[in-house]
């Protein structure tokens, strides 16, 4: 039982978390102006 719960939590972290990050970051990148409006930093638009 514990192994199955661990496997489920691990797969959630591996598969769902990156998709959730994209869902949050994509609108943030499109809604903020690259001139530094304060909503997002310049690094969001100019990756290292």
MOJOKA-V727315 format. One record per residue. N is the residue number from 1. PSI is psi as a letter, one per 20 degrees, with the letter a starting at -180 (* if undefined). OMEGA is omega as a letter, one per 40 degrees, with the letter a starting at -180 (* if undefined). Layout:
# MOJOKA-V727315
[[N	PSI	OMEGA] [N	PSI	OMEGA]]
This chain:
# MOJOKA-V727315
[[1	g	a] [2	h	i] [3	g	i] [4	h	i] [5	g	i] [6	g	i] [7	g	i] [8	g	i] [9	h	i] [10	g	i] [11	h	i] [12	g	a] [13	h	a] [14	h	a] [15	g	a] [16	h	a] [17	g	i] [18	h	i] [19	h	i] [20	h	i] [21	g	i] [22	h	i] [23	h	a] [24	g	a] [25	h	a] [26	g	i] [27	h	i] [28	h	a] [29	h	a] [30	h	a] [31	h	a] [32	q	i] [33	q	a] [34	i	a] [35	j	i] [36	l	a] [37	i	a] [38	i	i] [39	h	i] [40	q	i] [41	r	a] [42	h	a] [43	h	i] [44	h	a] [45	h	a] [46	n	a] [47	q	a] [48	*	*]]
